[in-house]
């Protein structure tokens, strides 16, 4: 009852202050906790057409949780976020809100008159509903399965702009309906789109808007920004309720009488009343906040302890860990305003740029994608992990922007020689440029870094050749800890939604949602097969059963034809010592790729095996042709092991 009286008092004071303090017709308003101001206005309250751009009116349904933007009669979106500083708005299609298997019934069409444009971090996906096709064709994607009632038996989703999309269009000529929608590209990947599209559509997509008018000048003169829909001109609502058009010198409301003159005693009374009311509101609001926070802590002790741990990791903690706090402007200058020519890579969570600090150090600057709360989690996760780890084969984190900064940037040491993927099957791949002894050393150093991580109770969770950087001497630096997870030594697994890269993902983790240190072992097994074959982990141009390199390797080892996929530039047929080592590494990779985690070795065992192979290879006197036969016999004995099931 006491709380109810306080709330009524707050509302009464707020009404009084609004009555005496709101002199303009286009003042900012609130809708479900979100500020609505120019270039937007609230449809239900702003009957004057001048308060927003045409088409920028938002409805605020009383029974809803978010504002609604209606672009056309059949094109409505829930507004989950508005950022006025970056001029961006995050929209979720109404058909996708709260829907576990959303079916989109309309294409996204943005009228140019609305002055919206697509954000660079968006991607289009296209749905093909109830398609007919020639059964002799092998389709590059599988049907949607989340709800056959809504989608029909032959409905598909593809990522636009990919080779898969091109193949699909050629092979599926007739569909009942084709609809294109937009999602954020960080939320989807080509191979996992069937599973990802529901979550990606729930996160929405980002639009930006243009504002060429000088709204800031209008507001600096105590005016409110507005727009004349009839003349298509910028206007300024002044405090005397006059509507002033744009002027050449930007004076707008200068010279406007700010209101009728009041006697001094009137000003004193109004000032005391307004000030006292404001103070009372602040005190009561603080009391309510304390009560709410106390109740929240008692109801959710786990969430509270987790958020407290993250929040307490302050800028001072960063510096105590040896991390430098960089200013955004400093890193912008170091990368020449994030020049696309300096871009080193573009991953799921951000772009990496080459930069040079004022002290002459070359650095790699990771700029995390905006407009998604996952970015802040990735940022904190990587900082917390790398700030306490030191290993010669782990990339070094120099520093970052402040943790509360709107621009999340990480600064690493610059590794100049690209990634292992570049040298095996990418732009830097050249015949004979990566001899076997170098590849084996890369395997040893990568395994050493992973053993160190596991000993530190950390699972990398995204081990792949794209995350293995090489310096000018081809020494390894393992990178990208954005989705890494702590893994206490006294637990058997951590239950979590599978994350990682297709082709490297542990099938048992994918099936049971149970992450273990053996998940990294599986991924490393794929890396070993790439080192042997110089083939990519995933290639959709291969036959359906051979898209995953791990599947090819296991089948070849079981049929004793591993030589079919060995890179012929390694001297497999010419050098007995090299052949013996490659066979031994293939056998080790075979063990790492077992479907059951219990059949896989630990990373410590993998490292020791690799070191043994390396040491034996350095002493050619110990290697004979008979040794090679023993390895083949050993591989035959492994036929009883089961191959991973890649049909999931």
C-alpha positions as CSV (number, residue, x, y, z in Angstrom):
1,X,0.0,0.0,0.0
2,X,2.8,2.3,0.9
3,X,4.5,1.6,-2.4
4,X,1.3,2.3,-4.3
5,X,1.0,5.7,-2.7
6,X,4.5,6.5,-3.6
7,X,3.9,5.5,-7.2
8,X,0.8,7.7,-7.4
9,X,2.8,10.6,-6.0
10,X,5.5,10.1,-8.7
11,X,2.8,10.1,-11.4
12,X,1.2,13.3,-10.0
13,X,4.6,15.1,-9.9
14,X,5.5,13.9,-13.3
15,X,2.2,15.2,-14.7
16,X,2.7,18.6,-13.0
17,X,6.3,18.9,-14.4
18,X,5.1,17.8,-17.9
19,X,2.3,20.4,-17.7
20,X,4.7,23.3,-16.9
21,X,7.8,22.1,-18.8
22,X,6.6,20.8,-22.1
23,X,6.0,23.8,-24.3
24,X,6.7,22.3,-27.7
25,X,4.6,20.0,-29.8
26,X,7.4,17.8,-31.0
27,X,9.1,17.0,-27.8
28,X,10.6,13.5,-27.2
29,X,8.2,10.8,-26.0
30,X,8.6,7.4,-24.5
31,X,7.2,4.1,-25.8
32,X,7.8,1.0,-23.7
33,X,11.0,2.5,-22.3
34,X,12.4,3.7,-25.7
35,X,12.8,7.4,-26.5
36,X,10.9,8.5,-29.6
37,X,12.1,11.7,-31.1
38,X,13.0,13.3,-34.4
39,X,13.2,11.9,-37.1
40,X,10.6,9.6,-35.5
41,X,7.3,10.4,-33.8
42,X,4.6,8.5,-32.0
43,X,1.6,7.9,-34.2
44,X,-1.0,7.8,-31.4
45,X,0.1,11.1,-29.8
46,X,1.5,13.3,-32.7
47,X,-1.4,14.3,-34.8
48,X,0.6,17.1,-36.3
49,X,2.3,15.8,-39.4
50,X,5.5,17.9,-38.9
51,X,7.0,16.0,-36.1
52,X,8.8,13.3,-38.1
53,X,9.9,12.2,-41.5
54,X,7.1,10.7,-43.7
55,X,6.9,7.1,-42.9
56,X,8.8,7.4,-39.6
57,X,5.8,7.3,-37.3
58,X,5.8,4.6,-34.8
59,X,2.8,3.1,-33.1
60,X,2.9,2.2,-29.4
61,X,0.4,-0.6,-28.7
62,X,-0.7,-0.6,-25.1
63,X,-0.6,-4.4,-25.0
64,X,2.9,-4.7,-26.6
65,X,6.4,-4.5,-25.4
66,X,8.0,-2.6,-28.3
67,X,7.2,0.2,-30.7
68,X,5.9,-0.9,-34.2
69,X,7.1,0.6,-37.5
70,X,4.7,0.0,-40.4
71,X,6.4,0.6,-43.7
72,X,3.4,-0.5,-45.8
73,X,0.0,-2.0,-45.0
74,X,1.4,-5.6,-44.9
75,X,4.9,-4.7,-43.8
76,X,5.2,-4.1,-40.1
77,X,8.2,-4.5,-37.8
78,X,8.9,-4.5,-34.1
79,X,11.4,-1.9,-33.1
80,X,13.9,-3.4,-30.6
81,X,16.5,-0.7,-30.6
82,X,17.0,2.9,-31.8
83,X,20.5,4.4,-31.8
84,X,20.3,8.1,-32.5
85,X,24.0,8.7,-32.4
86,X,24.7,6.1,-35.2
87,X,21.3,6.7,-36.8
88,X,20.4,3.1,-36.8
89,X,17.2,1.2,-36.0
90,X,16.9,-2.6,-35.4
91,X,13.7,-4.2,-36.7
92,X,12.2,-7.6,-36.2
93,X,9.6,-8.8,-38.7
94,X,6.2,-9.1,-37.0
95,X,5.9,-12.6,-38.5
96,X,9.0,-13.7,-36.6
97,X,8.1,-12.3,-33.2
98,X,7.7,-15.1,-30.7
99,X,7.5,-17.7,-33.5
100,X,9.6,-20.8,-33.2
101,X,9.3,-21.5,-36.9
102,X,8.5,-18.2,-38.6
103,X,7.1,-18.1,-42.1
104,X,7.6,-14.8,-43.8
105,X,4.7,-13.8,-46.1
106,X,6.2,-10.6,-47.8
107,X,9.4,-9.4,-49.2
108,X,11.2,-6.5,-47.4
109,X,10.7,-3.4,-49.5
110,X,12.2,-0.1,-48.4
111,X,10.8,2.9,-50.2
112,X,13.5,5.4,-51.1
113,X,11.2,8.2,-49.8
114,X,11.6,6.8,-46.3
115,X,15.3,7.7,-46.5
116,X,16.2,4.3,-44.9
117,X,19.1,2.3,-46.2
118,X,20.4,-1.2,-45.4
119,X,23.3,-1.5,-42.9
120,X,26.5,-3.1,-44.2
121,X,26.2,-5.8,-41.6
122,X,23.0,-7.3,-43.1
123,X,22.6,-10.3,-45.3
124,X,19.5,-11.4,-47.3
125,X,18.1,-14.9,-47.0
126,X,15.5,-16.3,-49.4
127,X,12.7,-18.8,-48.6
128,X,11.4,-21.1,-51.3
129,X,8.0,-22.5,-50.3
130,X,6.5,-25.8,-51.7
131,X,8.9,-26.3,-54.6
132,X,8.9,-28.9,-57.4
133,X,12.1,-30.1,-58.9
134,X,13.6,-32.8,-61.1
135,X,14.4,-35.7,-58.8
136,X,17.5,-36.5,-60.7
137,X,19.1,-33.2,-59.5
138,X,21.1,-33.3,-56.3
139,X,20.0,-30.2,-54.3
140,X,22.8,-28.3,-52.5
141,X,20.6,-27.8,-49.4
142,X,18.1,-29.8,-47.4
143,X,14.4,-28.9,-46.7
144,X,13.3,-26.8,-43.7
145,X,12.1,-29.2,-41.0
146,X,11.1,-27.0,-38.1
147,X,7.3,-27.0,-39.0
148,X,6.2,-28.9,-42.0
149,X,2.6,-27.6,-41.6
150,X,3.7,-24.0,-42.2
151,X,6.3,-24.7,-44.9
152,X,5.2,-27.7,-46.8
153,X,7.3,-30.8,-47.7
154,X,9.7,-29.1,-50.1
155,X,10.5,-25.7,-48.6
156,X,14.1,-24.3,-48.4
157,X,16.1,-21.4,-47.2
158,X,19.4,-20.2,-48.8
159,X,21.9,-17.4,-48.1
160,X,21.8,-14.9,-51.0
161,X,25.0,-14.2,-52.9
162,X,26.5,-17.6,-52.4
163,X,27.3,-20.4,-54.8
164,X,24.7,-22.5,-53.0
165,X,22.0,-20.0,-53.8
166,X,23.0,-19.9,-57.5
167,X,22.9,-23.7,-57.8
168,X,19.6,-23.8,-56.0
169,X,18.0,-21.3,-58.4
170,X,19.2,-23.3,-61.4
171,X,17.9,-26.6,-60.1
172,X,14.5,-25.6,-58.6
173,X,12.6,-23.7,-61.3
174,X,9.1,-23.8,-59.7
175,X,8.0,-22.8,-56.2
176,X,4.7,-21.8,-54.8
177,X,6.2,-18.7,-53.2
178,X,9.6,-17.1,-53.0
179,X,10.2,-14.5,-50.3
180,X,13.4,-12.6,-49.4
181,X,14.1,-11.2,-46.0
182,X,17.0,-9.6,-44.2
183,X,19.1,-10.7,-41.1
184,X,22.3,-9.7,-39.6
185,X,25.2,-11.5,-41.3
186,X,26.9,-12.3,-38.0
187,X,24.0,-14.6,-37.1
188,X,24.0,-16.9,-40.1
189,X,26.4,-19.1,-42.0
190,X,25.9,-20.8,-45.3
191,X,26.1,-24.4,-44.0
192,X,24.1,-24.0,-40.8
193,X,21.4,-21.7,-42.1
194,X,18.6,-24.3,-41.7
195,X,19.2,-24.3,-37.9
196,X,20.1,-20.6,-37.6
197,X,17.4,-18.7,-39.5
198,X,14.9,-18.8,-36.7
199,X,17.2,-17.2,-34.2
200,X,18.6,-14.8,-36.8
201,X,15.1,-13.6,-37.7
202,X,14.3,-13.1,-34.0
203,X,17.4,-10.9,-33.7
204,X,16.2,-8.8,-36.6
205,X,18.2,-6.6,-38.9
206,X,19.5,-3.0,-39.0
207,X,18.6,0.0,-41.1
208,X,20.2,3.4,-41.1
209,X,18.6,6.7,-41.9
210,X,19.9,9.9,-43.5
211,X,19.4,13.2,-41.9
212,X,20.9,16.0,-44.0
213,X,19.4,18.8,-41.9
214,X,21.1,20.6,-39.1
215,X,18.9,19.4,-36.3
216,X,21.6,20.1,-33.7
217,X,21.5,23.9,-34.4
218,X,17.7,23.9,-34.0
219,X,18.0,22.1,-30.6
220,X,20.8,24.4,-29.5
221,X,18.3,27.3,-29.8
222,X,15.7,25.5,-27.6
223,X,13.8,24.3,-30.6
224,X,12.5,20.9,-31.6
225,X,13.4,19.4,-35.0
226,X,10.5,18.8,-37.4
227,X,9.8,18.1,-41.1
228,X,7.2,19.6,-43.4
229,X,5.7,16.7,-45.3
230,X,4.1,18.9,-47.9
231,X,7.1,21.0,-48.9
232,X,9.7,18.3,-47.9
233,X,11.7,20.9,-45.9
234,X,13.3,20.8,-42.6
235,X,11.5,22.9,-39.9
236,X,12.2,24.0,-36.4
237,X,9.5,24.2,-33.7
238,X,10.4,27.1,-31.5
239,X,9.4,27.6,-27.9
240,X,6.7,30.1,-28.9
241,X,5.1,27.3,-30.9
242,X,6.0,28.9,-34.1
243,X,7.2,26.8,-37.0
244,X,10.4,28.2,-38.6
245,X,11.8,27.0,-41.9
246,X,15.4,26.3,-42.7
247,X,17.3,29.5,-43.1
248,X,20.6,30.1,-44.9
249,X,22.4,31.2,-41.8
250,X,20.8,28.6,-39.5
251,X,19.3,31.1,-37.1
252,X,16.0,29.2,-36.7
253,X,14.7,30.3,-33.2
254,X,17.1,33.1,-32.5
255,X,15.2,36.2,-31.4
256,X,12.1,34.2,-30.4
257,X,10.5,35.4,-27.1
258,X,11.0,32.4,-24.9
259,X,7.8,33.0,-23.0
260,X,5.7,35.6,-21.2
261,X,7.4,37.6,-18.5
262,X,6.7,36.4,-15.0
263,X,7.0,38.2,-11.7
264,X,10.1,37.2,-9.6
265,X,7.9,35.6,-7.0
266,X,6.2,33.4,-9.7
267,X,9.6,32.3,-10.9
268,X,10.7,31.4,-7.4
269,X,7.5,29.4,-6.7
270,X,7.8,27.5,-10.1
271,X,11.5,26.9,-9.5
272,X,11.0,25.5,-5.9
273,X,8.0,23.4,-7.0
274,X,9.8,21.9,-10.0
275,X,13.0,21.4,-8.1
276,X,11.3,19.8,-5.1
277,X,9.2,17.6,-7.4
278,X,12.2,16.5,-9.3
279,X,14.1,15.7,-6.1
280,X,11.2,13.7,-4.7
281,X,10.9,11.7,-7.9
282,X,14.6,10.9,-7.8
283,X,14.6,9.9,-4.1
284,X,11.5,7.6,-4.6
285,X,12.8,6.2,-7.8
286,X,16.1,5.3,-6.1
287,X,14.2,3.6,-3.2
288,X,12.1,1.6,-5.7
289,X,15.3,0.6,-7.6
290,X,17.0,-0.6,-4.4
291,X,13.9,-2.7,-3.5
292,X,13.7,-4.2,-7.0
293,X,17.4,-4.9,-7.1
294,X,17.3,-6.6,-3.7
295,X,14.4,-8.8,-4.8
296,X,16.2,-9.6,-8.1
297,X,19.3,-10.7,-6.2
298,X,17.4,-13.0,-3.9
299,X,15.3,-14.5,-6.8
300,X,18.3,-15.0,-9.1
301,X,21.5,-15.4,-7.1
302,X,23.3,-17.2,-10.0
303,X,22.5,-14.4,-12.5
304,X,23.6,-11.8,-10.0
305,X,26.9,-13.4,-9.2
306,X,27.6,-13.8,-12.9
307,X,26.8,-10.2,-13.8
308,X,28.7,-8.9,-10.8
309,X,31.8,-10.8,-11.9
310,X,31.6,-9.3,-15.3
311,X,30.8,-5.8,-14.1
312,X,33.6,-5.8,-11.6
313,X,36.1,-6.4,-14.4
314,X,36.7,-2.7,-14.7
315,X,39.1,-0.5,-16.7
316,X,41.5,-0.6,-13.7
317,X,41.4,-4.4,-13.8
318,X,42.3,-4.3,-17.5
319,X,45.3,-2.2,-16.7
320,X,46.3,-4.3,-13.7
321,X,46.4,-7.3,-16.2
322,X,48.9,-5.4,-18.3
323,X,46.3,-4.2,-20.8
324,X,46.4,-0.7,-22.2
325,X,43.1,1.2,-22.6
326,X,43.0,2.7,-26.0
327,X,40.8,5.6,-27.1
328,X,38.7,5.1,-30.2
329,X,40.2,8.1,-32.0
330,X,43.6,6.6,-31.4
331,X,42.7,3.4,-33.1
332,X,40.8,5.1,-35.9
333,X,43.9,7.1,-36.8
334,X,46.1,3.9,-36.5
335,X,44.0,2.2,-39.2
336,X,43.4,5.2,-41.4
337,X,39.8,5.4,-40.4
338,X,39.4,1.7,-40.8
339,X,40.5,1.8,-44.4
340,X,39.0,-1.3,-46.3
341,X,42.5,-1.7,-47.9
342,X,43.9,-2.5,-44.5
343,X,41.3,-5.1,-43.7
344,X,43.0,-8.4,-42.7
345,X,39.9,-10.5,-42.3
346,X,36.1,-10.5,-41.8
347,X,34.7,-13.0,-39.4
348,X,31.4,-13.7,-37.8
349,X,31.8,-11.2,-35.0
350,X,33.9,-8.4,-36.5
351,X,36.5,-7.2,-39.0
352,X,40.3,-7.1,-38.3
353,X,42.4,-4.3,-39.6
354,X,46.1,-3.7,-39.8
355,X,47.2,-0.6,-38.0
356,X,50.3,1.2,-36.6
357,X,50.4,2.9,-33.2
358,X,52.2,6.2,-32.6
359,X,55.0,4.3,-31.0
360,X,55.6,2.4,-34.2
361,X,54.2,-1.0,-33.2
362,X,52.2,-2.8,-35.9
363,X,48.9,-4.1,-34.5
364,X,45.8,-5.9,-35.6
365,X,42.6,-4.1,-34.5
366,X,39.4,-6.1,-34.2
367,X,36.3,-4.0,-34.7
368,X,33.3,-5.8,-33.3
369,X,30.0,-5.6,-35.2
370,X,27.5,-3.2,-33.6
371,X,23.8,-3.4,-32.9
372,X,23.8,-6.8,-31.0
373,X,24.3,-7.4,-27.3
374,X,26.3,-10.5,-28.2
375,X,29.2,-8.3,-29.2
376,X,29.7,-7.0,-25.7
377,X,29.7,-10.6,-24.4
378,X,32.3,-11.5,-27.0
379,X,34.4,-8.5,-26.1
380,X,34.4,-9.2,-22.4
381,X,35.0,-12.9,-22.9
382,X,38.1,-12.4,-25.1
383,X,39.5,-9.7,-22.8
384,X,39.0,-11.8,-19.6
385,X,40.6,-14.9,-21.2
386,X,43.6,-13.3,-23.0
387,X,44.4,-10.9,-20.2
388,X,45.4,-13.8,-17.9
389,X,47.0,-16.2,-20.4
390,X,50.6,-16.1,-21.5
391,X,52.0,-18.6,-24.0
392,X,54.4,-18.3,-26.9
393,X,51.9,-19.8,-29.3
394,X,48.9,-17.7,-28.2
395,X,48.3,-14.3,-29.8
396,X,49.0,-11.5,-27.4
397,X,46.3,-8.9,-26.5
398,X,47.9,-5.5,-26.2
399,X,44.7,-3.7,-25.0
400,X,41.2,-2.6,-25.8
401,X,38.8,0.3,-25.7
402,X,37.0,1.0,-22.4
403,X,34.6,-1.8,-21.5
404,X,31.6,0.7,-21.5
405,X,32.6,2.2,-24.8
406,X,30.0,2.2,-27.6
407,X,32.9,1.2,-30.0
408,X,34.3,-2.2,-29.0
409,X,37.8,-2.6,-30.3
410,X,40.5,-5.1,-29.4
411,X,44.2,-4.6,-30.2
412,X,46.5,-7.6,-30.8
413,X,50.0,-8.1,-31.8
414,X,50.2,-8.1,-35.6
415,X,51.1,-11.5,-37.1
416,X,52.4,-10.8,-40.6
417,X,52.3,-14.1,-42.5
418,X,48.5,-14.8,-42.7
419,X,46.7,-17.9,-41.5
420,X,47.4,-21.6,-41.9
421,X,44.3,-21.8,-44.1
422,X,45.8,-19.2,-46.4
423,X,49.0,-21.3,-46.9
424,X,47.2,-24.6,-47.3
425,X,44.3,-23.8,-49.6
426,X,44.0,-20.0,-49.7
427,X,45.6,-17.1,-51.5
428,X,49.1,-17.9,-50.2
429,X,49.1,-21.5,-51.2
430,X,51.9,-22.5,-53.5
431,X,53.3,-26.0,-54.4
432,X,56.1,-26.8,-52.0
433,X,55.9,-23.6,-50.0
434,X,54.9,-25.5,-46.8
435,X,57.1,-28.6,-46.5
436,X,56.2,-31.5,-44.2
437,X,58.6,-30.7,-41.5
438,X,57.1,-27.2,-41.2
439,X,53.6,-28.6,-41.2
440,X,54.5,-31.0,-38.4
441,X,56.0,-28.3,-36.4
442,X,52.8,-26.2,-36.8
443,X,50.8,-29.2,-35.5
444,X,53.1,-29.5,-32.5
445,X,52.9,-25.8,-31.6
446,X,49.2,-25.6,-32.1
447,X,48.7,-28.7,-29.8
448,X,51.0,-27.1,-27.3
449,X,48.8,-24.0,-27.1
450,X,45.7,-26.1,-26.7
451,X,47.2,-28.1,-23.9
452,X,48.1,-24.9,-22.2
453,X,44.5,-23.7,-22.6
454,X,43.0,-26.9,-21.2
455,X,45.4,-26.8,-18.3
456,X,44.1,-23.3,-17.6
457,X,40.5,-24.6,-17.6
458,X,39.7,-23.0,-21.0
459,X,38.1,-24.6,-24.0
460,X,38.8,-22.7,-27.3
461,X,35.7,-24.0,-29.0
462,X,36.7,-22.7,-32.5
463,X,39.9,-24.5,-33.4
464,X,40.4,-24.2,-37.2
465,X,43.1,-23.3,-39.7
466,X,41.7,-19.8,-40.0
467,X,42.4,-19.2,-36.3
468,X,46.0,-20.4,-36.5
469,X,48.2,-17.4,-37.4
470,X,51.7,-17.8,-38.7
471,X,54.6,-15.4,-38.3
472,X,57.5,-14.9,-40.7
473,X,59.2,-18.0,-39.4
474,X,56.0,-20.1,-39.6
475,X,55.6,-20.2,-35.8
476,X,52.1,-20.5,-34.6
477,X,49.9,-18.0,-32.8
478,X,46.4,-19.4,-32.0
479,X,43.8,-16.6,-32.1
480,X,40.1,-15.7,-31.7
481,X,38.8,-16.5,-28.2
482,X,35.4,-14.8,-28.7
483,X,33.4,-18.0,-28.0
484,X,35.9,-19.8,-25.7
485,X,34.5,-21.1,-22.4
486,X,35.9,-21.7,-18.9
487,X,35.8,-25.4,-18.1
488,X,36.3,-26.2,-14.4
489,X,38.5,-29.3,-13.9
490,X,35.9,-30.9,-11.6
491,X,33.1,-31.2,-14.1
492,X,32.5,-33.7,-16.9
493,X,30.9,-31.2,-19.4
494,X,29.3,-27.8,-19.8
495,X,25.8,-27.7,-21.3
496,X,25.6,-25.0,-23.9
497,X,24.1,-24.3,-27.3
498,X,26.6,-25.6,-29.9
499,X,28.9,-22.9,-31.4
500,X,31.8,-23.2,-33.7
501,X,32.5,-23.6,-37.4
502,X,30.9,-26.2,-39.7
503,X,33.3,-28.9,-40.6
504,X,35.2,-28.6,-37.3
505,X,32.3,-29.0,-34.9
506,X,32.3,-32.0,-32.6
507,X,29.3,-34.2,-33.7
508,X,28.7,-35.3,-30.1
509,X,28.6,-31.7,-28.9
510,X,26.3,-30.8,-31.8
511,X,23.9,-33.7,-30.9
512,X,23.9,-33.5,-27.1
513,X,24.8,-29.9,-26.4
514,X,27.5,-31.0,-24.0
515,X,30.8,-29.2,-24.4
516,X,34.0,-30.9,-23.2
517,X,37.8,-30.5,-23.8
518,X,37.4,-33.4,-26.3
519,X,35.5,-31.0,-28.5
520,X,38.8,-29.1,-29.2
521,X,40.4,-32.5,-29.8
522,X,37.9,-33.3,-32.6
523,X,38.5,-29.9,-34.2
524,X,42.2,-30.4,-34.0
525,X,41.8,-33.7,-35.8
526,X,40.3,-31.9,-38.7
527,X,43.3,-29.5,-38.7
528,X,45.6,-32.5,-38.9
529,X,43.8,-33.8,-41.9
530,X,44.1,-30.4,-43.6
531,X,47.9,-30.4,-42.9
532,X,48.1,-33.8,-44.6
533,X,45.9,-33.1,-47.6
534,X,46.0,-29.3,-48.2
535,X,42.2,-29.6,-48.6
536,X,39.7,-27.3,-46.9
537,X,37.6,-28.7,-44.0
538,X,34.4,-28.0,-46.0
539,X,33.9,-27.8,-49.7
540,X,30.3,-27.7,-51.0
541,X,31.7,-28.4,-54.5
542,X,32.6,-31.9,-53.5
543,X,30.1,-34.8,-53.6
544,X,27.4,-34.8,-50.9
545,X,29.1,-37.5,-48.8
546,X,32.5,-35.8,-49.2
547,X,31.6,-32.2,-48.3
548,X,33.3,-32.7,-44.9
549,X,37.1,-33.4,-45.1
550,X,36.8,-35.4,-41.8
551,X,34.4,-37.9,-43.5
552,X,36.7,-38.3,-46.5
553,X,39.8,-38.9,-44.3
554,X,38.1,-41.5,-42.1
555,X,36.8,-43.4,-45.2
556,X,40.3,-43.3,-46.8
557,X,42.0,-44.5,-43.7
558,X,39.6,-47.4,-43.3
559,X,40.1,-48.4,-46.9
560,X,43.9,-48.1,-46.6
561,X,43.9,-45.4,-49.3
562,X,45.0,-42.4,-47.3
563,X,47.6,-41.7,-50.1
564,X,44.6,-40.6,-52.3
565,X,44.2,-37.4,-50.4
566,X,47.8,-36.7,-49.3
567,X,49.3,-33.5,-50.8
568,X,51.7,-34.9,-53.5
569,X,54.0,-31.9,-52.9
570,X,55.0,-33.4,-49.5
571,X,57.1,-36.2,-51.0
572,X,54.9,-39.0,-49.7
573,X,55.9,-41.4,-52.5
574,X,59.5,-40.3,-52.6
575,X,60.7,-40.3,-49.0
576,X,60.2,-43.2,-46.6
577,X,60.7,-41.0,-43.6
578,X,58.1,-38.5,-44.7
579,X,55.6,-41.3,-45.6
580,X,56.0,-42.9,-42.2
581,X,55.4,-39.6,-40.3
582,X,52.4,-38.7,-42.5
583,X,50.8,-42.2,-41.8
584,X,51.4,-41.8,-38.1
585,X,49.8,-38.3,-38.1
586,X,46.9,-39.7,-40.1
587,X,46.4,-42.4,-37.5
588,X,46.5,-39.8,-34.7
589,X,43.9,-37.7,-36.6
590,X,41.7,-40.7,-37.0
591,X,41.6,-41.2,-33.2
592,X,40.8,-37.5,-32.7
593,X,37.9,-37.8,-35.1
594,X,36.0,-40.5,-33.3
595,X,32.3,-39.8,-32.8
596,X,32.4,-40.8,-29.1
597,X,34.5,-38.4,-27.0
598,X,35.6,-41.3,-24.9
599,X,37.4,-42.8,-27.9
600,X,39.4,-39.6,-28.4
601,X,42.8,-38.9,-26.8
602,X,43.3,-35.9,-24.6
603,X,45.2,-32.9,-26.0
604,X,48.1,-33.7,-23.8
605,X,48.3,-37.2,-25.3
606,X,48.0,-35.7,-28.8
607,X,50.9,-33.4,-28.1
608,X,53.1,-36.2,-26.8
609,X,52.3,-38.3,-29.9
610,X,53.2,-35.5,-32.2
611,X,56.5,-34.8,-30.4
612,X,57.3,-38.5,-30.6
613,X,56.6,-38.5,-34.3
614,X,58.7,-35.4,-34.8
615,X,61.7,-36.8,-32.8
616,X,61.6,-40.1,-34.6
617,X,61.6,-38.3,-37.9
618,X,64.7,-36.4,-37.0
619,X,66.7,-39.6,-36.7
620,X,66.5,-41.3,-40.1
621,X,68.6,-44.2,-38.9
622,X,65.7,-45.4,-36.8
623,X,63.3,-45.4,-39.7
624,X,63.0,-48.4,-42.0
625,X,60.6,-49.7,-44.6
626,X,59.5,-52.2,-42.0
627,X,58.4,-49.4,-39.7
628,X,56.1,-48.1,-42.4
629,X,54.5,-51.6,-42.7
630,X,53.9,-51.6,-38.9
631,X,52.1,-48.3,-39.2
632,X,49.9,-49.7,-41.9
633,X,49.1,-52.8,-39.8
634,X,48.3,-50.5,-36.9
635,X,45.9,-48.5,-39.1
636,X,44.2,-51.8,-40.1
637,X,43.7,-52.7,-36.5
638,X,41.8,-49.4,-36.1
639,X,39.0,-50.5,-38.4
640,X,36.9,-51.5,-35.5
641,X,36.6,-47.8,-34.5
642,X,33.4,-46.1,-35.7
643,X,33.3,-43.2,-38.1
644,X,31.6,-40.0,-37.1
645,X,28.0,-39.7,-38.3
646,X,27.7,-36.6,-40.4
647,X,24.1,-37.0,-41.3
648,X,22.9,-34.9,-38.5
